[in-house]
Amino acid sequence: MYRTHTCGELRIEHVQQAVTLAGWVQTIRKFGSITFVDLRDRYGITQLLFGEELNKQLDENPLGREFVLQVKGTVSERSNKNKNIATGDIEILVNEFSILNKSEVPPFTITDETDGGDDLRMKYRYLDLRRNAVKKNLELRYAVSRSTRNYLHENNFMDIETPFLIKSTPEGARDFVVPSRMNPGQFYALPQSPQTFKQLLMVSGYDRYYQIVKCFRDEDLRADRQPEFTQIDCEMSFVEQNDILNMFEGLVKRIFKDVKNIDYTEKVERMTWEDAMWHYGNDKPDIRFGMQLLNLKKPSSVYINKKDQPELINGADFKVFDEAETVLAIAVPGCSEYSRKQTDEITEWVKRPQIGMKGLVFIKCNTDGTYKSSVDKFYSEEKLKAIANAANAKAGDLILMLAGTEERTRKAISELRLEMGKRLGFRKENEFKLLWVLDFPLFEFALEDQDGGGAGRWVARHHPFTSPKPDHINIMINNNPKVEDLDKYLEHPYANIKANAYDLVLNGNEIGGGSIRIYQKELQQKMFEALGMDEHEQQHKFGFLLGAFEYGAPPHGGLAFGFDRLCAILGGSESIRDFIAFPKNNSGRDVMLDAPATIDQKQFNELQIQLDLK
Amino acid sequence: MYRTHTCGELRIEHVQQAVTLAGWVQTIRKFGSITFVDLRDRYGITQLLFGEELNKQLDENPLGREFVLQVKGTVSERSNKNKNIATGDIEILVNEFSILNKSEVPPFTITDETDGGDDLRMKYRYLDLRRNAVKKNLELRYAVSRSTRNYLHENNFMDIETPFLIKSTPEGARDFVVPSRMNPGQFYALPQSPQTFKQLLMVSGYDRYYQIVKCFRDEDLRADRQPEFTQIDCEMSFVEQNDILNMFEGLVKRIFKDVKNIDYTEKVERMTWEDAMWHYGNDKPDIRFGMQLLNLKKPSSVYINKKDQPELINGADFKVFDEAETVLAIAVPGCSEYSRKQTDEITEWVKRPQIGMKGLVFIKCNTDGTYKSSVDKFYSEEKLKAIANAANAKAGDLILMLAGTEERTRKAISELRLEMGKRLGFRKENEFKLLWVLDFPLFEFALEDQDGGGAGRWVARHHPFTSPKPDHINIMINNNPKVEDLDKYLEHPYANIKANAYDLVLNGNEIGGGSIRIYQKELQQKMFEALGMDEHEQQHKFGFLLGAFEYGAPPHGGLAFGFDRLCAILGGSESIRDFIAFPKNNSGRDVMLDAPATIDQKQFNELQIQLDLK
């Protein structure tokens, strides 16, 4: 060992002990004939004092930032104690030192607030990883994985490794593929998730499986997506939806306790997808605050179980509302006294291309009980009051209203709600609120071609292995999936089949999702058929799974957490990249390695492939 | 939940309880108007009793092997107790049952001794995994990983994930590569190990890293190799060799305790590579038994620190020995009375192509003190006695001698020693003996081309990041690696440089290996140069590592365990495939998935590659 103690370990009770430390030079402060050095390692920082004698040696062998240094010395009480660090009561009187390795001047400072830009820090990621801010993230990540493993172990889950070199069955996202040298002309695929393997493990009787596992998706990278990412992947047999929800909200509560020391004792709310969309405009609502949507108007064929209130706006001859497919409102607390400048700014905000609205209507619910709106010439104060009441607005609130096509408007009001929530401080960093969203539609309808499956067909919203809700199974079996009139696809019975699926949402972020799976061969075949797969394709891609379902597949279900995102949210960050040791940039490149890169002709020859650049 | 209890849980104290079980039908035994069914799940087997009433329902809904069954009933004491299973005191009087899923007749029996051949079991791996024999292996694997994580966590190691999509830097084994769609013409590689990443993490200050991680090698698969395999990968900073040996023999002892309940309290032996080769003919000797080699003759340039004893065989005019490069002997205990048939059989054994010897010489050390050999006409009894003494043979032993070229003969006698040890019962299944083998040569010399690096050059025996022993660093730095006379490469100073490397051997199997790494930029460059890499190639392949070494790299070292093999040995098996949930066959195929497979033209187009089949 190059050290007897770490740089985070020594305390006042070690005074007089002879110790050896090793670490990196954080700072050097010379005062006349003595020098103070802060020595850093993973565990902390310890102050070193080089007295007159050693100072001369230092002059001959000058230290620099990030030099690797070993010192022998005696622990001594500091006169100037530093209460900010754990070792602040002591310093080391150095007797002997040895420079284990030198360092060039780093391209950016190794400090919490660094002067290095993103690109530079990614290129020198090994230096960026030295910064305390990044180290804390990786430590949190490890703590989350440790907590997860402990909880699942205690609940009889088994970690079982599934293969990485599998078969390409592109469904939804694109596979990364790997040419096989031993089987020329053939390719492995890297798994997008271990989905079918964990289902096979259920068929094999391993009734509680988990894995913290890398997955791969060859997608165009939106901000904060990585081509390789990590899942906490779980599956259980002989369970119903409720069993899974209980088990995995338990997991997240355990993580809160272990990692953040938060006792999350409240019941985790559960909400249907339809309620989430209706009340929040979003399938992953942030329920740390209210501001629920008032649904004034909806198209007849969407949210069939929900009742809109068009009578509140109809008959006023206000064309914007009259001609809109959807009109939605939220009541923003305490903002009735917003100035013209402020309401204009919000209007501009909703008109940005990312939101895409044409304008904004507002109603001020004044504290004196009067109402004032941007559409006063269409709506009487009485009508405004009725709308305000329906929106649960109180005196002092500001009602914001959007109108337009259903999907865009709902999305826009959801974004607006989140934005106003943020501005008003309702999205508190240290408040965590979990929510299960249930009963997603099983299918979406692809009016245009997706994934080469052809146009005008059903697409699995979750994945093709998701079971319908128990009382919707017969709708699926007893109806022909074919949609005759594409314009009326919403009227097809399949449009209203709900999936036995669930997402776990934390503060408006989806952190996990899963479903009860299909375990009956016939139902699985019907699903494949609905997705436009003929029998040959079913056999080619999923023959092994259909085969497995012939030999006693148990009822089962599971879910997967996005591990990178879960860590980022727990760490209070928006960016998963900060929680990955060696992330890739938005073009999928590792700029430190300079990968991907060209390969040798010999490798092409062995793999029997060649480039075909357009 | 489809059950209140598992099939391994109910005991005599549960009698009278109403329970619900779910599982697979293992056996059905009909006795007149009642039927016994053994219901199986991951946890055990419970006997079900269908009385007269329910038997009628069973007749209408007949069960079959591997049907998935749910039953409600009452726990009842058995009259005929079965002491062989944990639930053998009770049975369930079934009130109600439900067939959750049917099963075709499985293609082989789901029993410890199955009638299914290898190929069939691999095709239906999901059924093979139901067999208790396979389940036990996966449970052991999980227990080993759990024990490993706990030990390393307690010792301050951090699990840090390293990337899977990296850069191809073929050194030794071939990389699997992954075409990048977003960077046309460029490829990622899958990691053969996280070697450089864990070293970067040391540079970053994460002084104790571990990962249980998949690695990939595109090699022609010898028996019991897999293209994807799992490593326990570890690295530490500020350590010397001894620190690493102590830490990781501690890990294996902990695994013995946790997984096998074995207290491995003895000191783990340590042996130099030269001693291992000299005394056992092998760099991973099984030291559960003796039978060490007598080195009668060696070529002058190998094992320079060792003294052979040619005087014992010279001058007898026995051409086989006189002309051989190497003559080696072992004394096999208690076999002096072997018949002619038995010695002939051993002679045939060493002449098999896998061993490749031309013949065998034996000396019988008779219990009456006389000696008898197959070379009596060349060696007097006195000379035989001298050889026997040198071989530490006792009365009753049988000395076996092989002669030939150094490498082949040493390998052959090592194989013969293991074979005789096995036959004589010296290799006990439940005895475990660990051994560190140290001080491997740093380099091997490639007389012929390897990996396209050219002929007549040094090759890293371990990998290019291994440091020489501290007192050999200067030999490396101060000498030109170039070998002028290829025939005399053994006389080049590099031939005797020993690596600061270590292998951990368990019962004659290498279970782990590692080294103290180079952390000085200049030494690393010298290493790359010795391996025939010019500066451009060094920068292209390992620029990031050389760069990292400029910014304060600490002394560090580590090792990796072959996780699959470790599990196999602990499980008493020769085959790693039995310890992998979804293994590939010897052609790298997953016969269950039928992978690798062809991919769509659309995928070729997107990746901008095409086939180039020879």
Interface residues (C-beta under 8 A of the other chain):
Chain A: M1 Y2 R3 A22 G23 W24 R40 D41 R42 E66 F67 V68 L100 N101 K102 S103 E104 P106 Y124 R125 Y126 L127 L129 R130 K135 L138 E139 Y142 S145 R146 R149 H153 M158 D159 I160 E161 T162 P163 F164 L165 I166 K167 S168 P170 R174 D175 F176 V177 V178 P179 S180 R181 M182 N183 P184 G185 Q186 F187 Y188 A189 L190 F197 L200 L201 V203 S204 G205 Y206 D207 K214 F216 D218 D220 L221 P227 E228 T230 F238 V239 E240 D243 G452 Y519 Q520 H540 G543 F544 G547 A548 F549 E550 Y551 G552 A553 P554 P555 I580 A581 F582 K584 S587 G588 R589 D590 M592 L593 D594 A595 P596 A597 T598 I599 D600 K602 Q603 F604 E606 L607 Q608 I609 Q610 L611 D612 L613 K614
Chain B: M1 Y2 R3 A22 G23 W24 R40 D41 R42 E66 F67 V68 L100 N101 K102 S103 E104 P106 Y124 R125 Y126 L127 L129 R130 K135 L138 E139 Y142 S145 R146 R149 H153 M158 D159 I160 E161 T162 P163 F164 L165 I166 K167 S168 P170 R174 D175 F176 V177 V178 P179 S180 R181 M182 N183 P184 G185 Q186 F187 Y188 A189 L190 F197 L200 L201 V203 S204 G205 Y206 D207 K214 F216 D218 D220 L221 P227 E228 T230 F238 V239 E240 D243 G452 Y519 Q520 G543 F544 G547 A548 F549 E550 Y551 G552 A553 P554 P555 I580 A581 F582 K584 S587 G588 R589 D590 M592 L593 D594 A595 P596 A597 T598 I599 D600 K602 Q603 F604 E606 L607 Q608 I609 Q610 L611 D612 L613 K614
